[in-house]
């Protein structure tokens, strides 16, 4: 995934937060269990609810104003996230009205170690996640290294941006009502939890498929055409965080009844579906009893 050097990425709504004072208190055992579950089964907390938590001091905040060009996005991971945000904003501002919802830009907060959110306190151990109450995407960029060293992904810029675009997909689901309608607390290979995650994978693929045609305010494409090798990097990331692969590596066995994000094969297939056929192909809920 290579940005055009002269692409204007200044519109990306990304901030960098200083170290927090500590983890929010009041979440209790349930919050701890959610954090542990996220480590075992996935990389986000899209169903995490706020309630009883106390926010923590987020410290200093920078809006990454120094990141303005595609050339910088190619050299620096934080600028790359800002560039992806700028591209995703343009893509979804055009795409979401077709789904009957009005687009609103989500903030993206980069943090180190821990962060206070509308969902309570979180640590880097949770991985990147989307918090519906404050409609914000939270990312510790150290996770991209974990994708390679801990989860076995091949890495690469498009693998990193797949993660960002997946969390953006949860924001789209929040805006169009999918998240609220699907929260039934069930797990398993055909559960709503899995359908939500696979749809977010498909939305990520849809953005990637259109990324080289998505243009900044001056008409410059944000990205050069994505190469087959870069697509394989994204698919490697999707595979690395499949429920079956994580369960096998951590438990030595696979239990589909406990899935919350989908198998490696499913995650790769739905990303590819979005990439090939666009966001209109991403209805993972119809029919509800279909095998995903």
Beta strands, then each sheet from edge to edge (+ up, - down):
strand 1: 14-17
strand 2: 61-62
strand 3: 107-110
strand 4: 114-117
strand 5: 120-123
strand 6: 129-131
strand 7: 136-139
sheet 1: 2+ 1- 3- 7- 6+
sheet 2: 4+ 5-
end
